[in-house]
Amino acid sequence: MKKLDIQRYSVNMLQENCYVVSDETKECVIIDCGAYYEEERQAICDYITNNKLVPKHLLVTHGHLDHNFGNETLYKTFGIKPEVSARDEQLMMHAKQQAAQFYDMELDISMPSASRLLEENDEIMFGNHTFKVLETPGHSKGCICFYCEEEGILFSGDTLFRGSIGRTDLGGGSMMMIIQSLRFLAQLPDETVVYPGHGPATTIGDEVAHNPYLDR
């Protein structure tokens, strides 16, 4: 079986990571489409179209706006709606309020409603691969990660970064909860490659060894 193809886009004013993940079947998922600027949205759509990929899922690690700016574009272009934790659905849908509060801007896009509300151990299937949903609250109430055990890959959103973690001082955040979530993630195999919501990739082993927030 061919490995997953992972295309990363660093997008919007916060340099959020959007991932387009596909395999040899050409089916793909898009994770955290925070593309805000037109050229970012066009680049993602062109990559999907030019490589003849078939989008099956638009996955959302949490409801913060910087991870969801591009949802409307993907819905209008490919007909896919976001799949998000039930605990963060309302946060995602209050995009205009987030824009005003955190960015001092008036948002001129509409957020498509969720097509599926995700919970712990739900499975996301595309091509020859399956992602498992891991609930990791703390950065927000409904933070989730997507884990592909067969490939040893974790998409961690804003729960775990290289050498750091997501902030917990926003609405619904909790330091106690994120520490519990990190202890849960630390049990994954050391060689698991972590693709975070911001910054470079890392591994569980490196984070257990060097990240002050992780331990076993």
Secondary structure, 3 states (H helix, E strand, C coil): CCCCEEEEEEECCCCEEEEEEECCCCEEEEECCCCCCHHHHHHHHHHHHHCCCEEEEEECCCCCHHHCCCHHHHHHHHCCCEEEECCCHHHHHCHHHHHHHHHCCCCCCCCCCCCEEECCCCEEEECCEEEEEEECCCCCCCCEEEEECCCCEEEEECCEECCEECCCCCCCCCHHHHHHHHHHHCCCCCCCEEEECECCCEEHHHHHHHCCCCCC
